[in-house]
C-alpha cells in the first residue's frame, strides 16, 4: 500500500468552524499531513490559538474571522485564502450550530433562519465561491459535515436535523454538477462527538446523554480526532474515486 496517497503536501485547506471541536482537530491533522491551513470562525482570538499551535509545530496557518451565516463575509474569506496561498485545494464546511433545542411546534422563525443560514445557506454559497477557484486550478475537494441527524432526528432538534438532511442532499447535488470540473464532494455524518454543540444538547436534555450512549454499539462518545482522521482520507488522493457519498462515523448508533 502506498501511504503517500494520504499526504496533503502542497495543498491549501480552508476549514470553517476551525476554532474548536472537529474543525480544530481537522486543522491540526491536515497540517501534520502537510497542508497549509486557513482557519475560519467568528472569533479571531480563538482562531489565533489554533493557528499558533500549528505554527509551533512547523505548519503554515492563516486565521480569518468570518461568520459563514453572513454571506457578505464569504468573499473576504476566500480572497484572504487565495491572496496568501494562491489557491484553495480543500474546503471543509464544518461550521454548524443548533442554538435552540425545542419542539417544532415552538420553533420561532428567527431561530429557523439562524440555523439554516449557517448550516445550509452559508455552506452552499461558500462552496460555490471556492468551487470557482478550484475550477480555475483544474481540481478540488469539498468535505461537508452532515450528521446522524440527517437520517434519524432526535427530540427537540428537528430543525437542526432538517438542515443536516439538506447538507447531505447538497453534497450529492454539488458532486453531480461539479464532477465535470474535477471537484469531488463528500460528506461526513458524525454521531456523538465531544464538542460544545453536543454538550449544549445534553445541557438542555441531560437524560439524553446516557440514552444515546446506550444506543451506540461501541458504548462511548467519539473524539474529534476520530473524525479528523476520516477527513484526511476524503481530502487526499487515497479517496480519489469517491464523490457524492455520505460517510457515517457514529460508533454504530444508526444500527440500533
N, C-alpha and C positions, 0 to 999 in steps of 0.2 A: 504494500500500500504506500502511495506517495503522500506523505503527510504535508508536503509543501503546498498541496492543494488547499489547506486550511489557512495559509498565510494571507495576511492583508497588507503586506509590504507595498508601499507606494500608493495605497488607497486613501481617499479622504472620506470620512464618515460624518454625517450630520445626525445628531441624536437629540430628540426633543424629550422634555421631562428628565433631563440628564443630571439633575442635582441630587437625586435620591433614588432609592429602590432599584428597580430593574434598569432604569436609564443610567444611573451611576455605575452599576455593575457592568453594564454593556460597554460603556465608555472606557472603563479601565481594561476590560477584556480585549476590546478592539485595539487599544493602544499597545497592549502586550503582544498582540498578533501582528503589529507593525503599522497600523493605520494612524494617520493624523486625524484628530477628532475635534469636531466643532460641537460645543455643548450649548444647548438652548434650554431655557426655563425662565420663569418670571423674575426670579430674584438673583441678581448678579453676585452678591456675596456668597451665596450657596454654590453657585456655579464655579466661582473662583477657587473655592476649596477643592473641588474635584479637579479642576484644571491644574492647580498647584501639585496635587498628589500625582497626577500623570506626568507633569514636567519633572518632578523629583525623581521619577524612575526612568527618565531619559526620553519620554514621549513628547510629541507635539500636540498642543491643545489650544483652542481658542474658545473663550466664553462669550456668548452673545445673549443678553437678556431679550426675551421675546415671549409674548403671550399668544399661543397658537390660536386661541379663540378670537383674537383680534386680527382680522385679515390684513389690516393696514400695516401690521408689523412684520409680515412674512417676507416682503420684498427686501427689507433691510437685512433680515436673517440670511437669506440666500446670497445677497450681494456681498455681505461680510465674509461668508464662506468662500465664495469664488474669488474675491479680492485678495484674500490671504493665501489661499491654496490653489487657485486656478481652476478648480473643478469640484464636483461632488460625485463620488462613485457610489456611495451607500447612503440611503436615508432610512433612519429608524423612527417611525411615528409612534413614539412611546407615551407621549403626554396624554393623560386621561384623568377625568375627575368624576366624582359622584358626590356632590356637596350635600345632598339630602337623601335620607332613607325613609320613604313614605309610601303608602299605598297609592296606586294610580288615581283613585277617586279623590285624593287630597293633593295631587301634584299641581303646582302652580305653573303658569306659562313661563314666568321668568326663570324658574329652575329648569324647566324643559330646555329653554333656549341656551342657558349656560352649559348644560351637559352636551347638547348637540353641537354647539359652536366649537367646543374643544375636541370632543371625541370623534366627531364626524366631519363637520364643515372645515375646520382647520386642517385636519388630516388630508382631506381631499384637495384643498387648494394649495397646501404646501407641497403635496405630491405632484400636483400639476406644474408648479413653478420649478421644482427640482427636476422633474422629468424633461422639461425643456432644455435644461443644462445637460442632462445625461444624453439626450438626443443629439446634441451638438458634438459630444465626445464619442458617440457610437455605441454606448452601452451603459448599464447601471443596474443597481439592485435597490429595491424598496422593501422594507420589512414593516408591516403593520402589527400593532399589538391589539388583538381581539380579546376574548375572554371565554371561559367556560359558560359565562352568561349569554354568549352568542347562541348557545344551544339549549341551556337549561336555566331559566330565570329563577332567582331566589326571591322570597317575600320582601316587599318594600324596596326593591331595587329594579323595578320593572323598566323604568326609562333608561337606566344605565344599560340594561340588557338589550333594549331596543337599539340603542346607539351602537353597541358592540356587534349585534347581529348585522347591522348596516355596514360596519367595518369589514366583516367577513365577505359580504357581497361586493363592497367597493374593491376589495383585494382581487376578486375574480374579474370584475369589470376592467380594472386597470391592466391586469395581466393579459386579458383578451385584446385590448386595444393597443397596448404598448409593446407587445412582443415584436412587432414589426420594426421597432427601434432598438431591439436587443436589450430591452429593460425587463428584468424579471421582478415580479411582485409576489411575495408570500406573506403569510401572517402567522404569528404565534398566538395561541389561545391559552394563557396561563390559568391554572387553578388557583388555589390558595397559596399566596407567596407573602413572605414577611415584608410588607410595605405599609406606608401610612394610610393608603386607601383601604386596605383590608383592616387595619387597626381601627379606623373610623367606623367601618361597618360593624365591627364587633362591639365598639363602644356604644353604639345605638341599639344593638341587639346582642347582649353578652352571651345568651344561651346558644346562639347560633354557632359559636366557635366550636364547642365540643361536638355538636351535631354534625358539622361539616367535616371535622376531623374523623369522626366515626364513619362517615360516608366515603372516606378516601381510602383506597386499597392499601396504600403504603403507610397509613396511620399517622401522618405528620404533615406539617406545613412546609412548603418548599422555600428554598433560599433564592434570592435574586440572582446569584451566580449560576444557579442551575438553569435559569432562563438565558443568561448571557452566553453560556456555552452553546446553546442551540442557535443563538444569534450569529455566532461565528460561523457555524455550519451554513446557515442561509445566506450570509454575506459573502462567503468565499466561493471559490471555484469548485469546492467539494460538492456543492449542490447545483452545479451548472445546468442540470436538466430538469430542475424543479421550478415551476411557476404556477401561480393561481391556486396554491394549496394553503390550507389552514392546518398548522401543526399544533395539536393539543398536547400540552405538558401540564398534567394535573394530578399526578400521583395515582391515577386510576379513578378519580372522582366520578367521571361520567359513566363509568362501567357499573356503578352500584345503583 
